[in-house]
């Protein structure tokens, strides 16, 4: 069966892991989020402390699809 055009389920990863997958600095992921990179869960401050980057959760398939479409759009 041809799966072209079908989005497969991805793996849920942290911001650090997603940055490693794309070969970029985690700060780039922040920039991409501001441009529309979808995330499964955003971190929330805990007890007044800044959120931990590990609290970010991304789906790799969604992130890759977003990145490919962002590159195509220019």
C-alpha positions in Angstrom: 0.0 0.0 0.0 1.3 3.4 -0.9 1.6 5.6 2.2 2.6 8.8 0.3 0.8 11.7 1.8 -0.1 9.9 5.0 1.3 11.3 8.2 2.6 8.5 10.4 2.6 8.9 14.2 5.7 10.3 15.6 7.6 9.9 18.8 7.1 12.4 21.7 10.3 14.1 22.6 11.6 17.0 24.7 12.8 20.3 23.2 16.4 19.3 23.6 15.8 16.0 21.9 14.0 17.7 19.0 16.9 20.1 18.6 19.3 17.2 18.4 17.1 15.5 15.8 17.2 18.6 13.6 20.8 19.4 14.4 20.1 22.8 15.8 20.5 24.7 19.0 17.5 24.5 21.4 17.1 28.3 21.0 16.2 27.7 17.3 13.3 25.5 18.5 12.0 28.5 20.5 12.1 30.6 17.3 10.3 27.9 15.4 7.6 27.7 18.1 7.0 31.4 17.7 6.6 30.8 14.0 4.0 28.0 14.5 5.9 24.8 15.2 3.3 22.6 16.9 3.9 21.2 20.3 2.0 18.6 22.3 2.6 20.3 25.6 4.1 23.7 26.7 5.8 24.0 30.0 4.3 25.9 32.9 6.2 27.7 35.7 6.4 25.6 38.9 6.5 27.3 42.3 7.6 30.6 40.6 10.6 29.0 38.9 11.0 29.1 35.1 9.8 26.1 33.3 12.3 23.3 32.5 13.0 22.6 28.8 12.2 19.0 29.5 8.6 20.0 30.1 8.2 20.8 26.4 6.8 17.9 24.5 6.9 17.7 20.7 5.6 15.0 18.3 8.5 14.3 15.8 6.1 13.6 12.9 4.3 16.9 13.4 7.5 18.8 13.8 9.1 17.3 10.6 5.9 18.0 8.6 5.8 21.6 9.9 9.5 22.1 9.1 9.2 20.7 5.6 6.2 22.8 4.8 8.0 25.9 6.3 11.0 25.4 4.1 8.8 24.9 1.0 6.9 28.2 1.8 10.2 30.0 2.1 
